[in-house]
Amino acid sequence: MVNKVQMWSKIIYNTDNQLIQDIVPERNKYKKIFIYPIAEGLFNDIQKFRKLIPFSNRLKKEFKNLPKAEKSFWYDYSTGIPVKLVSLNLFIRPFEGFCRTCIITDSEIATLVRMDYERYCRKPVVSGFVKNKNNKDKGEIPDIQKPFQNITKDLERFLNELNYLIPVQLKRIGYELIRHEEADIVNMIMVKKLARAIHSKYLHEIRNQNMVQTGNGLNISDDFKNKYASDFDDLPVEIKYSNMDNAIHIPTKLLSIGYRIRPVKKGFKPAALHLNDKEIETMARVEHLRWSWEKRLNGWTFDDIKNEKKKTHPSLIPYSELDEPEKEKDRELVKLIPALLKDIDYEVFPVNPNRIKKLSYSIKPQSGIHNILDETRELNDQIRKLVKLPAEVEEMVRIRNLKIEEAIIEVEHSYNYAQHIQETFLPDDFYVRECFPDSFILFKPKDIVSGDFYFFSKHNDLIIFAAVDCTGHGIPGALLSTIGYGILDQAVNEIKLNDPPEILHHLYSKIHRFLRRETDRTGLSDDMDIVLCTLNSRTNILNYSGVKNPLYQVRKDELIEHRATNLLEKREEEGGYHFTSDTIQLKPGDTIYLCSDGYSDQFGGKYHKKYQTTRLKRFLQNLRDCSMPEQSDRLFEEIEQWREEKNENQTDDILVIGIRI
């Protein structure tokens, strides 16, 4: 078992965004690289706030002169950082050239503060910080045994500042914070193009504002000449990196509203990007977060007065607390993004919603129920513009509309909580990456919750995984998926079955008995289709067993379809089911796909037809040279364009799993 010190090895990625897994993690190595310097750095930096934190009398000492008991707190605090970062889906990697700004929201910092409070403040004693029976020093943190909302303001400020300092300390030792969702969408060729375009537009605006009248007419002011070079390559390092940091976060801002960017193909016109008010406001919030963290990483702190020498700034506050002129600056910056993309011949395309579901600052995909609520409100506004109703009738309509809204909101809340329950048992992204580092999951429920589900379980060299499609969607489908996942988990992780036919036998016999399946009498057929596989990661031998849904394998230019051979016809003489499996020897570079029928059955296109499996297989072949994250986004873009051509609603839950060996 990896101890707390060695947890650092679980969150370190290299510059190619691959997890660095040490064969034998060394405790002392992580102490020297991370724990010791971060502990001392946190202590030294928090001293800046000692005037604002009354209980911090002991922070006047130098770190090396602290008693052992007090040092132990700082070492323990640094040791626990990886667990906190993982809770926010954050990882670290060595940075090259410059440290890109991390995007961590104020609500996420509040989450880290709660974790600190639960860890340190509910204990009777915290070494060096919480007084105990033998410690009566005035001004130390009291022994708090209260809920978080009653925490003293001094302690809250202390923990808050500590967590804001974590990225700063990581930068000092040469590491930057990353999210997979953000890191995968950036390449330095694109960043340099964007940075140059940003600087070019900035020069154009500043020149217009800095032209001065001379005897020879209008000239650029000397002050401007001294500060800014006309050539991007000749800029001072700090300004160049600031432009690059801005550029590197344009894809992040677009990701927050559900888009990625790519070069425009030769001979094609770029797709126009039109931003609505909600999208502009979302990206403006992200821009303020980026700017705030850029300042913090370079040693700036909050103060009511801006001071370049002391590095203090009054705008280092949450976006919601900014005054309107400051917010408008951020809005104007993001409004330039469509023009910047056009300048470098890039365009936007929609991203797999799975990639942004964990981004706290993003616009989440709206459900059909939410759309109904928006349409109801819009319809009411239009009616009011067309018809002038008597006051008493207007009041009756208002009350009736309010009841409709309340009913829709109640249904949406129920769906959202059901979604929360479903997400708790589905494997998280980190576990899936542990099983298959080079993979993707395109999971798009029709109605918030899904009748489709996916399953991953790793036992030494053997990985068991599945894509399952239960009858129906929405709440009925989700109920079946919950039952199915529980039985599948029992078969694999409790009974320890690892042979696909045995697992399927257990799954179907249990679920049919649980549902009391009697289709002859009731006419109902609650069931599930499945693609179930086991892979020996050492030998690359795959065992596949399926019911209705096939397994696709792409090797170089060829797509091989492994058809499902199992039928759910009960054999009365045996009193059960008979399942078979196929053995496939995979090779490095092979890609396999597990799908439900939701993708191929989606209606759309010019003639209102299903997408069809033939078209899906052809599209998968065309993706063979793309990275797995790009394949995920391309698949999502393809089905959305197919669906939206005739403004079709989503037909069924969609699940596609791609794994590259």
Number of C-alpha atoms within 10 A of each C-alpha: 4 11 10 15 23 21 18 24 20 18 21 23 19 12 13 9 16 13 19 13 12 10 7 8 17 12 16 12 12 17 18 11 13 21 23 16 18 26 22 19 20 21 20 15 16 18 18 12 15 16 10 12 18 14 18 20 15 15 16 12 12 12 17 9 9 15 10 11 12 16 20 16 17 21 19 14 18 22 23 17 21 21 17 16 17 13 12 17 17 20 21 25 22 16 16 11 6 15 20 24 25 21 26 20 18 16 12 16 18 15 17 22 24 19 17 21 20 14 13 19 24 16 13 12 16 19 15 20 20 17 20 15 6 6 11 9 10 10 13 17 19 16 17 20 13 12 12 16 8 10 14 13 9 15 20 20 14 19 20 19 17 19 20 18 20 19 19 23 21 21 20 14 15 15 22 23 26 23 17 15 19 20 16 14 17 18 10 11 8 17 20 16 17 24 22 20 21 21 22 16 14 12 17 10 11 14 16 10 12 16 15 13 11 10 6 6 8 11 13 16 15 11 9 15 12 8 10 16 14 11 11 18 10 10 16 13 11 11 14 17 17 18 22 23 20 22 25 24 22 25 22 25 26 24 27 25 22 22 21 22 19 15 14 17 11 8 6 7 12 17 12 12 15 9 15 8 8 11 21 21 17 19 27 23 24 26 25 23 23 23 21 23 23 21 18 20 23 12 14 19 20 16 15 10 11 14 12 9 7 11 16 19 18 13 20 21 16 14 20 9 11 15 10 10 9 13 18 14 13 20 21 12 14 24 16 12 20 16 15 22 23 18 13 15 16 20 20 21 18 19 24 27 20 19 21 21 16 15 20 16 22 21 18 16 15 10 17 15 16 15 11 13 19 12 12 15 14 11 12 13 11 11 11 11 9 8 8 10 12 8 9 9 11 13 12 11 14 13 12 12 15 13 12 14 17 13 13 16 15 12 13 19 12 13 19 16 13 18 19 13 14 18 13 9 15 14 14 11 16 13 13 19 13 11 21 17 16 17 21 26 22 21 20 23 23 20 23 23 28 30 28 33 30 24 17 20 18 19 13 9 12 19 18 22 22 22 23 27 30 24 17 20 23 20 18 15 23 26 18 25 27 20 16 23 19 14 19 22 20 16 19 22 14 10 11 12 18 17 18 24 21 16 22 24 15 20 20 19 13 16 20 14 10 10 13 10 16 13 10 8 7 8 9 10 13 18 19 21 20 25 25 27 24 23 21 16 16 9 12 17 16 20 20 25 30 28 19 18 23 23 20 18 24 20 16 12 9 10 17 13 14 16 17 20 15 18 13 15 9 11 10 8 6 8 9 14 18 16 17 17 19 15 13 14 10 17 13 9 13 14 22 21 22 24 26 25 21 23 24 19 18 24 26 23 18 11 9 15 13 18 19 15 13 9 12 16 18 11 15 20 18 12 16 20 11 11 14 20 20 18 22 25 21 20 19 23 17 14 20 19 14 21 23 15 14 14 14 15 13 22 17 24 28 26 24 21 18 22 19 20 15
